[in-house]
Structure formats: structure tokens, C-alpha cells
Amino acid sequence: MPAWAQNGRTPALSAGAVLLLDPQGNVLFAKNAEEEHAPASLVKLMTLYLAYEDLDAGRVEWEEPITTSLKASRTPRYRIGLRAGEVVPFGILLEGVAIASANDAAVAVAEHLAGDEESFVARMNAKAHELGLAATRFANPHGLPDPGQRSTARDLAALTDHLLHDHPGVRTILGGKTFIYRGRVYSRRVPPLIEAGGIQAFKTGFTNEAGYNLAVAAWLEGQRFLGIVLGSPTRGLSFLDAQRLIRYGLVKSGLEPPAENRRPSLPPRKRGTRG
């Protein structure tokens, strides 16, 4: 397993491409940040951006009932099992997109906001152009493999930054661990190292083509660090890469001392004894 330089030196990471931004948007660490990758479910960050854009503009409501189409119900895994003709609140679909990474929910959102999936994808690409994501091309709203769908760590960092800045309400679901649909509890298995690393908002993605992708944001003392991890060989290593990136950023920014400068914590004093 690759080791992280505890003294704040360059972290050793397993991912094919990574990027870390400090609170001012400056690059603290980059590895193949301009290299094209399959984004997998990080595509859903744009789906969420457009959904929250319409929510904030009043064009759709959180509790608005959405009727599931046959196409949405047949979208392959991962899914929450939407049934054709089923009516689901818009907000539940967004939680399905963010927390369960549900492809059927992403299609249902896209069809409701744009009339059909193709029109929504055109809107995704138009927004990508507007946000300056020059290396990004979207082909669907969920991230299933498509040769025409590509992005870079740099573009995905910019997209995540815009999403969190322009629509801060999204933090509630990007930081969520569970939601309930049709009586079933959908949970994200969050490794303890993510919580220990201070990460409060994240989106995962995986396909055989892409490997394990991750977008993370961590806040400390009101300041936000943002990291993108693309192409890790395992899910666990993608989270480990993210934690190492964030800790590297904290050390480089002076918000956390290097490991050798930290005072070891004293063992807890037993009741009835003196230190």
C-alpha cells in the first residue's frame, strides 16, 4: 500500500490522476490533472448542479411529484428500483442520485427537467461550456460507460467547486449517509478514515473502465479544501488517497502540523489515580 509522507512532503497516491485545491482555489497538488478519464458517476455532479439550479430558480420544488418513465425504470445498475408509472418526490430522486448513486433516479431527474434525456445532456454540455470545462464532454446524466463521455481531474474539481459555491444547499445530500425509499434504507458505507479526515461532502463513481473515482470537500475553520481522485484500483484506496490529499493540504496550508511536530496524546488517566 502506498505510504503518505507524514511530514507533509508529496503524498504517494494510487490513483491515475488527482488534484487538490486550497480554499482560494490554488492548486496544492496535481498528478495528471489534464489527462482525460472516464468520469463514471462523477457525471452526477453536473446532474445535481442543473437540478439545484432549477430548485433555486423555483422551476421545480423539492416535494414535486415526478412520474417515472419506462426508460428510467429500465436504466441499469446502480438503481433504487424505480417502476414505470411510479410517482416519486423530486427530492427523493436527488437523494437517490447523491447518496445511492442511482442511475434510474438520474434519468428520471433529467427527463423531468428537460423533457427527455438527450435534451438534458445538451443542457449539461452547454453548462460545461459556460463553466469553462473545456475538456469535458457529457453523454448521459448518470455516468455509465460511453466513449464520448470524458473529463479531467481539473475540470471535475472546477465543477465540484461551482456546485458547492453556487448551490450550497447540495451539501446536505452530498454529505448524507442514508435515505429511505419505499421503506428501504439506502446507506453509503463511509470508511472511518473519511470522517477522520474531516471530509463532509463527497461523491463516488466506479465503472470497470474508469476505476474508482472520488470527489471530496473538507472544511476546517471555515475553509474548504477540494480533492479529485480518478482511477484508483480499489474503493478503499480511493478514500485513502482522498484522506492523504486533504491532510497534505492542511499541512501545506499551516492548518495542521506535520506528524513529527504533533505532541502524542497522553493515555486516559484511570479513575482514582493521579498523573
Buried (B, 14 or more C-beta within 10 A) or exposed (E): EEEBBBEBEEBEBBBBBBBBBBBEEEEBBBBBBEBBBBBBBBBBBBBBBBBBBBBEEEEBEEEBEBEBBEBBBEBEEBBBEBEEEBEBBBBBBBBBBBBBBBBBBBBBBBBBBBEEBEEBBEBBBEBBEEBEBEBBBBBBBBBBEBEEBBBBBBBBBBBBBBBBEEBEEBBEBBBBEEBEBEEEEBEBEBBEBBEEBBBBBBBBBBBEBBBBBBBBBBBBEEBBBBBBBBBBEEBBBBBBBBBBBBBBBBBBBEBBEEEEEEEEEEEEEEEEEEE
